[in-house]
Amino acid sequence: MADNDIEEAVARALEEAPERNFRETVDLAINLRDLDLNDPSNRVDEGVVLPSGTGQETRIVVFAEGETAVRAADVADEVLDEDDLADLADDTDAAKDLADETDFFVAEASMMQDIAGALGQVLGPRGKMPTPLQPDDDVVDTVNRMKNTVQLRSRDRRTFHTRVGAEDMSAEDIASNIDVILRRLHADLEKGPHNIDAVYVKTTMGPAVEVA
């Protein structure tokens, strides 16, 4: 459960957001400090499962064959096989479009080497190489978990953003998502909370409210 300060900041961000004719997302802006982000080992790059969900549709594409592909078809937005992979390897524009339209990729571990060779130059720079699916992994569970996952990725920038919900979610639910993200960063950064300069929450078009 998130502390009251986080929930109050979220409530204020929601209240101060001007009305729009579309459903806005709620985003978190995180400012880092005292980290050499030119060193890739200091960069933030990981997925976090949000306990209250993202509040948005998350597009997931699975690379699979056989029974795994059949089961994935029930939960994934698209399932691609080896032939589809070969087609994408020959059509860079189609591969880029797929990468840009997709939030997460999942792939059977046996296909990872071929995917790296065919699409590595497209997916790698976008931080979208597939999550490997091991033989004992349940593709349905994996995809459903990823639907509630956001990617924290700083690259070499001191400030980065991530989605934490939608404007029609409760302040309590959004705050619990933020709490999980901050706890993960505190655990993973070299100096924990001391590597975080400031954190702000805002709707897509609304004013930023400081969280921490």
C-alpha positions in Angstrom: 0.0 0.0 0.0 1.4 3.4 -1.0 2.0 6.1 1.6 -0.4 9.1 1.9 2.1 11.5 0.3 2.1 9.6 -3.0 -1.7 9.2 -3.0 -2.2 12.9 -2.3 0.1 13.9 -5.1 -1.8 11.6 -7.5 -5.1 13.0 -6.4 -3.9 16.5 -7.0 -2.6 15.7 -10.4 -5.9 14.1 -11.3 -7.9 17.1 -9.9 -5.7 19.7 -11.7 -5.8 18.1 -15.1 -7.9 20.0 -17.6 -10.8 18.1 -19.1 -10.0 16.6 -22.5 -12.0 14.7 -25.1 -9.8 11.7 -24.8 -8.8 9.3 -22.0 -5.4 10.5 -20.7 -2.7 8.3 -19.3 -1.0 9.1 -16.0 2.8 9.2 -16.3 5.7 9.3 -13.9 8.8 11.4 -14.5 11.9 10.3 -12.6 14.9 12.5 -12.4 18.2 10.7 -11.5 21.3 12.1 -9.9 24.9 11.1 -9.1 25.0 8.4 -11.8 27.3 8.2 -14.8 24.7 7.2 -17.4 27.4 7.0 -20.1 28.2 3.7 -18.4 25.5 1.3 -19.5 25.7 -0.6 -16.2 24.3 2.4 -14.4 21.3 2.8 -16.7 17.8 1.8 -15.6 16.3 -0.9 -18.0 13.8 -3.3 -16.6 10.2 -4.3 -16.6 7.9 -3.8 -13.6 4.6 -5.5 -13.1 2.1 -2.9 -11.8 -0.3 -4.3 -9.1 -3.2 -2.2 -10.3 -2.5 -2.6 -14.0 -1.5 0.0 -16.5 -5.0 1.2 -17.3 -4.2 1.0 -21.0 -4.2 -1.6 -23.7 -0.8 -3.3 -24.0 0.1 -4.8 -27.4 2.0 -8.0 -27.1 3.3 -10.1 -30.0 4.5 -13.7 -29.6 7.0 -15.6 -31.8 6.1 -19.3 -31.4 5.4 -22.5 -33.2 3.1 -25.5 -32.6 1.1 -25.8 -29.4 2.7 -22.7 -27.9 1.5 -20.7 -30.8 -2.0 -22.1 -30.5 -2.2 -21.2 -26.8 -0.7 -17.8 -27.4 -3.4 -16.9 -30.0 -5.9 -16.7 -27.2 -4.1 -14.0 -25.3 -1.6 -12.3 -27.5 -2.4 -9.5 -30.1 -0.5 -11.4 -32.8 1.4 -14.7 -33.1 4.2 -15.0 -35.6 6.1 -18.1 -36.7 9.4 -18.8 -38.5 7.9 -17.9 -41.9 6.6 -14.6 -40.6 10.0 -13.9 -39.1 11.7 -14.6 -42.5 9.3 -12.1 -44.1 10.1 -9.4 -41.6 13.8 -10.0 -42.1 13.3 -9.1 -45.8 11.1 -6.1 -45.1 12.8 -3.6 -42.8 9.9 -1.1 -43.0 7.4 -3.7 -41.9 9.7 -4.8 -39.1 10.1 -1.2 -37.9 6.3 -0.7 -38.0 5.8 -3.8 -36.0 8.4 -2.7 -33.4 6.9 0.7 -33.1 3.3 -0.6 -32.7 4.2 -3.3 -30.1 4.8 -2.8 -26.4 6.4 -6.2 -25.7 7.6 -9.2 -27.6 7.7 -12.8 -26.2 9.5 -15.6 -28.0 10.1 -19.3 -27.6 13.7 -19.6 -26.4 14.5 -21.8 -29.4 13.7 -18.9 -31.8 15.7 -16.2 -30.0 18.9 -16.7 -32.0 17.0 -16.4 -35.3 15.1 -13.3 -34.0 18.4 -11.7 -33.0 19.8 -12.3 -36.4 16.7 -11.2 -38.3 15.4 -8.3 -36.2 18.2 -7.5 -33.7 19.1 -4.2 -35.5 15.4 -3.1 -35.3 14.4 -4.4 -31.9 17.7 -3.9 -30.0 17.9 -0.1 -30.2 14.3 0.2 -29.2 14.8 -1.9 -26.2 12.3 -4.5 -27.4 14.1 -7.7 -27.8 11.7 -10.5 -26.8 11.4 -12.0 -23.4 12.5 -15.6 -23.9 9.9 -18.3 -23.2 11.5 -21.4 -21.7 10.0 -24.8 -22.4 8.4 -25.0 -18.9 7.0 -21.5 -19.0 3.2 -21.0 -19.5 2.8 -18.6 -22.5 -0.7 -17.6 -21.3 0.6 -16.6 -17.8 3.6 -14.8 -19.3 1.5 -12.7 -21.7 -1.1 -11.9 -19.1 1.6 -10.8 -16.7 3.2 -8.6 -19.4 -0.1 -6.9 -20.0 0.3 -5.3 -16.6 4.0 -4.5 -17.1 5.7 -1.2 -17.9 9.3 -0.7 -18.9 11.6 1.5 -16.9 14.3 2.7 -19.3 16.6 5.7 -18.7 19.1 5.1 -21.5 21.7 7.9 -21.1 19.2 10.5 -19.9 18.9 11.8 -16.4 15.1 12.1 -16.7 12.9 9.3 -18.0 9.2 8.6 -18.0 6.9 5.6 -17.5 3.2 5.0 -17.6 1.6 4.4 -14.2 -2.1 4.4 -15.0 -5.0 6.2 -16.6 -7.1 9.2 -15.5 -10.2 7.1 -14.7 -8.3 4.9 -12.2 -8.5 5.7 -8.5 -5.7 7.8 -6.9 -5.1 4.8 -4.6 -4.6 2.3 -7.4 -2.2 4.7 -9.3 -0.3 5.4 -6.0 0.2 1.7 -5.4 1.7 1.4 -8.9 4.0 4.3 -8.2 5.0 2.8 -4.9 6.1 -0.4 -6.5 8.2 1.4 -9.1 9.9 3.5 -6.5 10.6 0.5 -4.3 12.2 -1.3 -7.3 14.4 1.7 -8.1 15.4 2.2 -4.5 16.5 -1.5 -4.4 18.3 -1.4 -7.8 20.1 1.9 -7.9 23.6 2.0 -6.5 22.8 4.5 -3.8 19.1 3.7 -3.6 16.8 6.7 -3.0 19.9 9.0 -3.0 20.2 8.4 -6.8 16.7 9.9 -7.3 16.6 13.7 -7.5 12.8 14.2 -7.9 9.7 12.3 -9.0 6.7 13.9 -10.6 3.2 12.6 -11.6 1.0 14.1 -14.3 -1.7 13.3 -16.8 -0.9 13.5 -20.5 -1.8 17.1 -20.8 -2.0 18.1 -17.1 0.5 19.9 -14.8 3.2 18.0 -13.1 2.9 17.4 -9.3 6.0 16.4 -7.3 5.7 13.0 -5.6 9.2 12.8 -4.0 
